[in-house]
Amino acid sequence: MIFFLLTGIVFGANGCTKKSKKDSNAELLASILSQGTAIDSACQRFISSEANCVAVPDSNSAVCSGLISRVKGEILPQELNTDAVAILYFDCFTKINLAYNIAKPCNHNSFNSNSDYRKVQRTGSSQAELSFRESFNKCGSLENEVPPADSGLSETNTILRADPF
């Protein structure tokens, strides 16, 4: 019995060969590249925060490049419309979407699309929508509002020209 156990360990260990450094580096690079950029991740978090309440949510990959361009295009002054600043806006908007989702409360069938979700947020009359608009204006420094202290946006000295969504 012990003989078979030892034989199994010896032959099994030969099946576990060490990968070459080149193979390991290639796998690491592929993993990093598949994760996308920080701005893409921020946009995906934003889209995911809306998807919690949408029956047929937008595909992250299909909409993020356009959303990133729109957010960066609304940042003033324009010379500060960097990825780092846009990430702060996306993160702020994600946080208020999550608060809205709890206040509403909503589920995956509450809205037909992301477009419907955003329309109700901006035009609805419930307390959830009123709170959303107040928070949204703060994140974007719209209507002379000041961003939340924990958002990091105050330090950027930027505002949004208009709602990018």
TARA-V587861 format. One record per run of one state. SS is the DSSP state (~ for helix, > for strand, _ for the rest). FROM is the first residue (numbers start at 0). TO is the last residue. If there is no record, write none. Layout:
BEGIN
ss->(SS	SS)
from->(FROM	FROM)
to->(TO	TO)
END
This chain:
BEGIN
ss->(_	~	_	~	_	~	_	>	_	~	>	_	~	_	~	_	>	_	~	_	~	_	~	_	~	_	~	_	>	_)
from->(0	1	14	20	34	37	51	53	54	59	74	76	77	80	82	104	110	111	113	123	126	140	141	144	148	151	153	156	158	160)
to->(0	13	19	33	36	50	52	53	58	73	75	76	79	81	103	109	110	112	122	125	139	140	143	147	150	152	155	157	159	164)
END
